[in-house]
């Protein structure tokens, strides 16, 4: 497992999950998103799972920080009903209530890419200060029509939020 601590402003910071994660793959809840551990290509290890739900998490730095980059990592393994998010939105806030949208990143990896792999969604050149960052990952919610689980709940798995 890769560890990401040096220069990561989010390391060890509290996380508020505005979407309920699945109890099937809890890995400690929101703390798994700032523990510095990047999961391997195995959703059983250090991946926080959301079944049939979008994912929204807020990291509290405890004080205002200068932010230049936010990075998240997601897993795709469609034969296990796990897809990358359709898009990821990044927002920042001074007070934890009023958020300013920073960037949306659309997923450009096709649903049909087989195997097991991870994909990073990165917001760069932010150059703003904030106490809170919010990451929203839009799930497809249901498995696509061509999939063996068509209509069943689709998963998204995230393993870390890195802020520089």
Buried (B, 14 or more C-beta within 10 A) or exposed (E): EEEBEEEBBBBEBEBEBEBEBBEEBEBEEBEBBBBBBBBBEEBEEBBBBBBBBBBBBBBBBEEEBEBEBBBBBBBBBBEEBBBBBBEBBBBBBEEEEEBEEBBBBEBEEEBEEEEBEBBEBBBEEBEEEBBBBBBBBBBBBBBBEEBEBEEEBBBBBBBBBBBB
